[in-house]
Amino acid sequence: MIHFENVSVTYADADRPAISGVGLTVEEGELCLLAGPSGVGKSTLLGAVSGLVPHFTGGRLGGRVTVAGRDTRTHKPRELADVVGTVGQDPLAHFVTDVVEDELAYGMESLGIAPDVMRRRVEETLDLLGLAELRDRPLATLSGGQRQRVAIGSVLTVHPKVLVLDEPTSALDPGAAEEVLAILQRLVHDLGTTVLLAEHRLERVVQYADRVVLLPGPGEPPVVGDPASVMAVSPVFPPVVALGRMAGWSPLPLSVRDARRAAGTLREALAGRSPAPVAAPAADGEPVVRVSGLAVRRGRTEALRGVDLAVRPGEAIALMGRNGAGKSTLLGTLTGLHQPASGAVRVDGVVPHRTAPRRLVRHVGLVPQEPRDLLYADTVAGECAAADDDAGAAAGTCRALVEELLPAVPDGTHPRDLSEGQRLALALAVVLTARPPLLLLDEPTRGLDYAAKARLVAHLRALAAGGHAIVLATHDVELAAELAHRVVVLADGEVVADGPTAQVAVSSPAFAPQVSKVLRPQDWLTVSQVAGAMGWPG
């Protein structure tokens, strides 16, 4: 169905190819997972399937890519639209209408599909993706995860032979991600749809893949094989694979179920041991954040109600909950973007919505879901210089943070030309340069590979140890397990759980990390905890 013949892509002014020497065949009805570190060319390879590369991105395409017999060099994306459905990393860039139902129908209208068929397919897709209650909602009012589901639905209605998806679960809560992956499996198994997807959260996807294509480094040829064999040599791998590698399990487990079957001896060895205690913030410190009885309305929707929250210096808190639960609204309220309908909010002694933005940035910093909202310079070096100047920091402070979070990002690169993960690293560095007492992060690991996420965790731990309070809204249960002292779960705008991470995560099937599920009922959360207890090398 998809054939790559010695394909390379080199962008204008680049000193090396983004991808090189790619020879690959993806068969009809196959779910093929594209994996690799951030910035190795995964999005470029996906774009070559849809024709976006090179027709829209520019650059030089070497070799040949064919999809269902059509050469992408001679067929532009609009001439492949009936065969290839594409969902990129940014749902907002994908939308062309204003309302959910209109967006689902737009692709079919462009292809001239009969109205009665269009109506039936829209209804089927609304039900498949759990979007029926959102059909009349403006796209601008949806949460990030809801937008992602609409973007996926808008290509499913066309019934393409090939689906190309770039991080399709990155903005989804665990339950919604499972629903989307179940739909993709149904399309593959029942309809013979070919699915090629790139995803950094391999713990969600790898067990469903028929094959894995690993891009090990920029310009390096891919490693192709069955998931277990590729994960055995991959530089990026999920926690359950890390546990299997360290324990020497064979065959290497890809799912929690497989790992539990192999973990009997490990559970026995860990019996009677406990994870190393996590350094907790001082209990008597004056809270950086005080929220009491908070209610926030967004239009006709009561986004938050009766929220109480206190965050102390040195404390890291993970806000979790399904898409639309109110996590981003709470972060926005802490930065003064939303005015409370009732209740009180104080951050570092000030009332956010009554404080001028230039003063407020000294108290709180926010990295939003869309990092590009913070970036306005023409180059990475320009962004870093501006951040140093705004924060009154020494020259080079921001650039050093970028290098720490995601190495090898060139100074002269325009932020729009960065991958999603690279753009996030730059935005994080811009905010962290000012070292605000309160740091807020909205889905901070979206687009980051495991190595970049580990560097982020290490940096945030250092900030917390230095007295900074951190609140992050995330669907990444592995991040919460590694970093958070507490987990606060929101549902329909209300706090339904607030407690130590081990207590909340272990008790919740939806928000438990992989290691917790494998070693249940023991209270282990991360591979590093197990490795420390067993004396394994890190």
ZAMARGU-4260 file (C-alpha; in steps of 0.2 Angstrom, whole numbers, plus 5000, padded with zeros to 4 digits):
<rodrens>
0) 5000/5000/5000 | 5014/5012/5005 | 5031/5010/4996 | 5047/5020/5000 | 5062/5017/4988
5) 5078/5024/4994 | 5069/5040/5000 | 5078/5056/5006 | 5072/5073/5011 | 5083/5088/5012
10) 5075/5105/5017 | 5082/5122/5010 | 5097/5128/5020 | 5099/5112/5029 | 5116/5105/5031
15) 5110/5087/5031 | 5095/5077/5026 | 5080/5076/5037 | 5078/5058/5032 | 5090/5047/5022
20) 5090/5030/5014 | 5073/5025/5018 | 5067/5009/5010 | 5051/5003/5017 | 5034/4994/5013
25) 5019/4995/5023 | 5006/4982/5018 | 4987/4984/5016 | 4978/4982/5033 | 4994/4985/5043
30) 4996/4995/5059 | 5013/5002/5058 | 5021/5012/5072 | 5034/5025/5068 | 5046/5028/5083
35) 5062/5037/5087 | 5069/5052/5097 | 5063/5070/5094 | 5069/5078/5079 | 5074/5063/5069
40) 5062/5065/5054 | 5046/5056/5059 | 5035/5070/5054 | 5045/5072/5038 | 5042/5053/5034
45) 5023/5055/5037 | 5022/5071/5026 | 5031/5061/5012 | 5016/5049/5012 | 5003/5062/5011
50) 5012/5073/4998 | 5014/5087/5010 | 5033/5084/5008 | 5039/5092/4997 | 5024/5100/4989
55) 5020/5111/5004 | 5036/5110/5014 | 5048/5113/5000 | 5065/5105/5000 | 5071/5091/4989
60) 5064/5074/4989 | 5075/5060/4983 | 5070/5042/4978 | 5051/5038/4976 | 5036/5036/4987
65) 5020/5028/4981 | 5003/5026/4990 | 4990/5014/4982 | 5001/5015/4966 | 5001/5034/4965
70) 5018/5043/4965 | 5018/5057/4978 | 5030/5067/4968 | 5018/5069/4953 | 5002/5069/4964
75) 4999/5084/4975 | 4990/5081/4992 | 4973/5086/4985 | 4975/5072/4972 | 4978/5060/4986
80) 4964/5065/4998 | 4953/5051/4993 | 4966/5038/4998 | 4976/5046/5012 | 4969/5054/5028
85) 4981/5064/5038 | 4980/5071/5056 | 4995/5082/5061 | 5002/5086/5078 | 4992/5102/5079
90) 4973/5100/5077 | 4970/5119/5076 | 4980/5119/5060 | 4969/5105/5053 | 4953/5114/5055
95) 4944/5123/5041 | 4927/5126/5049 | 4920/5133/5065 | 4908/5119/5072 | 4912/5101/5076
100) 4898/5093/5064 | 4903/5105/5050 | 4921/5099/5052 | 4917/5081/5051 | 4907/5084/5035
105) 4920/5096/5026 | 4931/5083/5019 | 4916/5073/5011 | 4909/5089/5004 | 4926/5092/4995
110) 4925/5075/4987 | 4907/5077/4982 | 4900/5063/4992 | 4881/5061/4992 | 4872/5070/5006
115) 4863/5055/5013 | 4880/5046/5014 | 4888/5061/5022 | 4874/5061/5035 | 4876/5043/5040
120) 4895/5044/5041 | 4895/5059/5052 | 4883/5050/5064 | 4894/5035/5064 | 4909/5045/5068
125) 4901/5055/5081 | 4897/5039/5090 | 4914/5030/5087 | 4924/5045/5094 | 4912/5049/5108
130) 4908/5066/5101 | 4889/5066/5100 | 4887/5079/5114 | 4899/5091/5106 | 4892/5091/5088
135) 4885/5109/5089 | 4900/5116/5099 | 4912/5129/5091 | 4929/5121/5089 | 4937/5136/5098
140) 4928/5131/5114 | 4935/5113/5114 | 4949/5106/5125 | 4965/5100/5117 | 4960/5082/5118
145) 4942/5085/5111 | 4950/5095/5096 | 4961/5080/5093 | 4946/5068/5092 | 4937/5080/5080
150) 4953/5080/5069 | 4954/5061/5068 | 4935/5060/5065 | 4936/5073/5051 | 4948/5061/5041
155) 4938/5045/5046 | 4922/5051/5038 | 4931/5051/5020 | 4934/5032/5023 | 4952/5033/5016
160) 4963/5018/5012 | 4978/5025/5022 | 4977/5034/5039 | 4993/5044/5043 | 4993/5051/5061
165) 5006/5061/5070 | 5005/5058/5089 | 4986/5054/5089 | 4985/5051/5107 | 4996/5065/5114
170) 4982/5077/5120 | 4970/5063/5125 | 4967/5057/5143 | 4970/5038/5145 | 4952/5033/5143
175) 4950/5043/5127 | 4967/5037/5120 | 4961/5019/5123 | 4945/5023/5113 | 4954/5030/5098
180) 4967/5016/5098 | 4952/5003/5098 | 4944/5012/5084 | 4961/5012/5074 | 4962/4993/5077
185) 4944/4990/5071 | 4948/5000/5055 | 4964/4989/5052 | 4956/4972/5057 | 4938/4974/5050
190) 4940/4986/5035 | 4958/4983/5030 | 4963/5001/5032 | 4982/5004/5033 | 4988/5015/5048
195) 5004/5023/5049 | 5006/5033/5065 | 5020/5041/5075 | 5019/5042/5094 | 5031/5046/5108
200) 5019/5038/5121 | 5024/5021/5116 | 5017/5013/5132 | 5000/5017/5124 | 5003/5010/5107
205) 5017/4998/5104 | 5007/4982/5109 | 4994/4986/5095 | 5007/4988/5081 | 5010/4975/5068
210) 5027/4982/5064 | 5038/4996/5071 | 5049/5007/5060 | 5063/5015/5071 | 5072/5031/5065
215) 5087/5030/5077 | 5095/5047/5072 | 5094/5061/5060 | 5097/5055/5043 | 5100/5037/5048
220) 5091/5023/5039 | 5077/5015/5048 | 5076/4999/5058 | 5061/4989/5054 | 5054/4973/5062
225) 5041/4966/5074 | 5038/4977/5090 | 5048/4966/5102 | 5064/4964/5092 | 5064/4983/5088
230) 5061/4988/5106 | 5075/4977/5112 | 5087/4989/5103 | 5077/5005/5102 | 5084/5021/5111
235) 5066/5025/5115 | 5055/5012/5124 | 5041/5012/5137 | 5042/5008/5155 | 5036/4990/5154
240) 5050/4987/5141 | 5063/4996/5152 | 5057/4984/5166 | 5059/4969/5155 | 5076/4974/5149
245) 5083/4976/5166 | 5075/4960/5173 | 5081/4950/5158 | 5064/4944/5153 | 5062/4934/5136
250) 5052/4937/5126 | 5052/4955/5130 | 5035/4961/5136 | 5025/4975/5126 | 5010/4976/5137
255) 5006/4976/5156 | 4997/4959/5154 | 5013/4951/5147 | 5024/4959/5160 | 5013/4953/5174
260) 5014/4935/5168 | 5033/4937/5169 | 5035/4947/5185 | 5031/4933/5198 | 5049/4931/5203
265) 5052/4950/5203 | 5036/4953/5214 | 5043/4940/5227 | 5060/4948/5227 | 5052/4965/5231
270) 5041/4958/5244 | 5044/4967/5261 | 5054/4981/5252 | 5048/4999/5250 | 5052/5013/5237
275) 5064/5025/5242 | 5055/5040/5251 | 5053/5055/5240 | 5059/5072/5248 | 5043/5081/5252
280) 5041/5100/5254 | 5041/5108/5271 | 5023/5106/5278 | 5024/5122/5287 | 5029/5133/5272
285) 5017/5147/5268 | 5007/5142/5252 | 5012/5150/5235 | 4995/5146/5229 | 4979/5147/5239
290) 4962/5143/5230 | 4946/5142/5240 | 4928/5139/5234 | 4933/5144/5216 | 4920/5144/5203
295) 4924/5149/5185 | 4911/5151/5170 | 4916/5150/5152 | 4902/5156/5142 | 4887/5146/5148
300) 4898/5132/5155 | 4903/5131/5173 | 4920/5125/5170 | 4925/5125/5189 | 4915/5124/5205
305) 4920/5123/5223 | 4938/5121/5220 | 4950/5121/5235 | 4969/5120/5232 | 4985/5125/5241
310) 5002/5123/5234 | 5018/5125/5245 | 5035/5130/5240 | 5045/5115/5233 | 5029/5105/5230
315) 5025/5097/5213 | 5007/5094/5209 | 4999/5084/5194 | 4982/5090/5189 | 4974/5075/5180
320) 4956/5070/5174 | 4948/5067/5158 | 4948/5080/5143 | 4937/5094/5147 | 4938/5092/5166
325) 4944/5110/5169 | 4963/5107/5171 | 4968/5121/5158 | 4954/5132/5165 | 4962/5131/5183
330) 4979/5135/5176 | 4972/5149/5166 | 4964/5156/5182 | 4980/5155/5191 | 4988/5166/5178
335) 4974/5179/5178 | 4967/5173/5161 | 4950/5169/5169 | 4941/5179/5182 | 4932/5169/5196
340) 4913/5169/5196 | 4915/5166/5215 | 4929/5161/5228 | 4946/5168/5230 | 4963/5165/5222
345) 4980/5171/5228 | 4997/5167/5220 | 5013/5172/5228 | 5003/5186/5238 | 4994/5193/5223
350) 4977/5191/5215 | 4980/5186/5197 | 4966/5194/5187 | 4969/5210/5196 | 4988/5211/5193
355) 4996/5219/5178 | 5004/5205/5166 | 5021/5213/5167 | 5021/5212/5186 | 5012/5195/5186
360) 5026/5186/5177 | 5037/5189/5192 | 5026/5178/5202 | 5019/5164/5190 | 5025/5157/5173
365) 5014/5147/5161 | 5019/5136/5147 | 5002/5133/5137 | 4997/5118/5127 | 5002/5127/5111
370) 5020/5133/5114 | 5020/5144/5099 | 5009/5156/5108 | 5024/5161/5118 | 5036/5162/5103
375) 5038/5178/5092 | 5056/5180/5087 | 5063/5174/5070 | 5076/5162/5077 | 5080/5151/5092
380) 5094/5163/5097 | 5082/5178/5096 | 5070/5170/5107 | 5083/5166/5120 | 5091/5183/5120
385) 5073/5191/5122 | 5070/5179/5137 | 5086/5183/5145 | 5082/5202/5143 | 5064/5200/5150
390) 5070/5190/5165 | 5085/5201/5169 | 5096/5185/5167 | 5114/5183/5162 | 5116/5181/5143
395) 5116/5163/5138 | 5104/5157/5152 | 5090/5153/5141 | 5101/5145/5128 | 5109/5134/5141
400) 5091/5128/5146 | 5087/5124/5128 | 5102/5113/5126 | 5099/5104/5143 | 5081/5100/5138
405) 5083/5096/5120 | 5101/5096/5113 | 5107/5101/5096 | 5093/5114/5091 | 5102/5126/5079
410) 5103/5144/5084 | 5097/5150/5067 | 5082/5139/5066 | 5065/5148/5065 | 5053/5142/5079
415) 5040/5137/5066 | 5052/5125/5058 | 5055/5116/5074 | 5046/5099/5078 | 5033/5100/5091
420) 5045/5093/5105 | 5058/5106/5100 | 5046/5120/5101 | 5040/5114/5118 | 5058/5114/5124
425) 5061/5131/5118 | 5045/5138/5126 | 5049/5129/5143 | 5066/5137/5142 | 5059/5154/5139
430) 5048/5153/5154 | 5060/5144/5166 | 5073/5158/5162 | 5063/5170/5174 | 5063/5157/5188
435) 5045/5162/5194 | 5040/5155/5211 | 5025/5146/5203 | 5028/5137/5187 | 5012/5130/5178
440) 5014/5118/5163 | 4999/5112/5152 | 5003/5095/5144 | 5022/5098/5145 | 5028/5081/5138
445) 5018/5082/5122 | 5030/5079/5108 | 5044/5074/5120 | 5053/5057/5118 | 5058/5048/5134
450) 5076/5055/5135 | 5069/5073/5133 | 5056/5069/5146 | 5069/5063/5158 | 5079/5079/5156
455) 5063/5089/5159 | 5059/5079/5175 | 5077/5081/5182 | 5076/5100/5179 | 5059/5102/5187
460) 5065/5092/5202 | 5079/5104/5204 | 5067/5118/5203 | 5056/5111/5216 | 5071/5107/5227
465) 5076/5125/5226 | 5059/5130/5232 | 5048/5133/5216 | 5030/5127/5217 | 5025/5117/5201
470) 5008/5113/5195 | 5006/5103/5179 | 4991/5098/5170 | 4994/5081/5161 | 4987/5065/5154
475) 5005/5058/5156 | 5003/5046/5170 | 5022/5041/5169 | 5026/5059/5171 | 5015/5061/5187
480) 5023/5045/5194 | 5041/5052/5191 | 5038/5070/5197 | 5023/5074/5207 | 5022/5074/5226
485) 5003/5075/5225 | 4990/5071/5212 | 4974/5081/5211 | 4960/5073/5200 | 4947/5085/5192
490) 4930/5079/5185 | 4917/5090/5178 | 4925/5105/5186 | 4926/5098/5204 | 4941/5090/5214
495) 4937/5072/5216 | 4954/5066/5223 | 4968/5075/5231 | 4982/5065/5239 | 5000/5058/5238
500) 5004/5052/5221 | 5007/5034/5226 | 4990/5033/5235 | 4980/5041/5221 | 4989/5033/5206
505) 4989/5015/5213 | 4971/5016/5218 | 4965/5022/5200 | 4966/5010/5185 | 4965/5025/5173
510) 4979/5035/5181 | 4991/5021/5187 | 5008/5020/5178 | 5013/5004/5170 | 5025/4998/5184
515) 5011/5000/5196 | 5000/4989/5186 | 5013/4976/5183 | 5018/4975/5202 | 5001/4978/5210
520) 4996/4976/5224 | 5014/4982/5229 | 5016/5001/5229 | 5029/5004/5216 | 5027/5018/5203
525) 5043/5019/5192 | 5056/5008/5185 | 5069/5019/5194 | 5061/5014/5211 | 5062/4996/5206
530) 5080/4997/5200 | 5086/5006/5216 | 5078/4992/5227 | 5085/4978/5216 | 5102/4986/5214
535) 5101/4986/5195 | 5111/4999/5186 | 5101/5014/5181
</rodrens>
